[in-house]
Amino acid sequence: MATPRLERGAAAAAAPITRARLKRFVQIRRRSSFSTNLQFAIDADAAGFKVELLGDPRKFTCGGFTGYQWDVDTPSGNVTLIEFGGRGRNYYLSGDTDADTVKMFDLMKRAQFETPAVAP
């Protein structure tokens, strides 16, 4: 039996962000038809967490495109989530080994950040 939407939302509010949930979020965002902030929050909920748990991103520019980086503490360690370029459906997670992700994190070495890193 499917979990009612309201219960899923309540469960997401209490759930920590895990690497698996971030991975699911990336998959959902890549298929999403919309790139609005509201859809971003809806997709986070569908992946099992509340978007507020991501915190504020660091904004950067690289190669003429704007992107955002979140450093997320998960039970298994820190994971970096990047949204970059185009219509906002290019998402990458640190630790993934596909060629596009490796290329993106290499490109990030040249990124110009507008938002400073948050002190630990």
N, C-alpha and C positions, 0 to 999 in steps of 0.2 A: 504494500500500500504506500502510495506517495505521501511524503510529509507535506502538510499544508504550508502555503507560502509564509504565513505569519510565524509559524513555528520554526521554519528554516531561518527566517530573519532573526528571531530571538536566539537561535543556536549560533548563528554567525556572530552576534554581538558578544557572546561569551567565549567564542573560539579564538585561540591564539593563531597568529599567522604562521604557517609552516611552509617549508619549501614546496611540498606537494600542493598546497593551496595556491601558492604563487604560480606554480607551473600550470595549474588548472586555469587561473586567472589569465595568464598569457595566452593560453589556447582559446579561451572565450573571447578575449579582446581581439585576437587576430581574425576571428570569424564575425565579429560584431559589425553591423551595418552603420552604426552611429559612432561619432567620436566626441560626443558631448561629455561634460563633467557628470551629468546625471547618469548617462549610460555607463560611465566608468564606475560609478558607485553601485549601479545595478549589477554590473558584471562582477564586482568584488563580492557582493552578497551571494551571487550565484556560485562563486568559487568557495564560499564558506567563511568569509570574514568581512568585517566592516571596514570600509575605505578609510575611515578616520584613523585606524590602527597603523596605516602606512606613514602617517605624519606628513610634514611638508616636504616637497621635493626640492632638489637643487636644480635650478634652471641653467642650461648651458647652450652654447651655439658651437657648431662644428660643420665645416663645409657648406655654410650658408643655410643650414637647417637648425631649428630649435629643438631641444630635447629636455627631458626631465629625468632625474636620477633619485631613486629612493634607496637608502641603506636600511634594511629591515633586519631587526634582531629576531631570529627564529630559535626554536628549541635546539636546532642542530647547528647554530652559528649564524653569523651575519651573511645576508644575501643581498646583492645589489640588483635592483630592478631598473631597467632603462626603457623609456618611451622615446622614440627618436624619429623625426622627419615625417614628411608626407602628411597623411590624414590621421596620424596618431595610432596606426595599427601595427607599427613596427616595435615589438617588445622583445627584450632580451633579459635573461637571468644569468648572473654570474655562476660559473661552474658548469654551464651547459657547454658541450664540446662540438656542436654543429658549426660548420664553416662560417655561417653568417654571424653567429654570436661571437666567435673568436675574433672575426674581423671587426665587429662593433666595439668590443672591449679594447682592441688595439687602437682603433680610431679615437676612443675616449682619451687616450694619452695626450691628444692634441686639442681636446675640448677647452673652450674658454668658458669658465663658470661665472655666471652673474650672481649667484647666490652662494655665499661662503658655506663651507662645511660646518655642521653643528659640532661644538666641542663635546667630547665624550663625558 
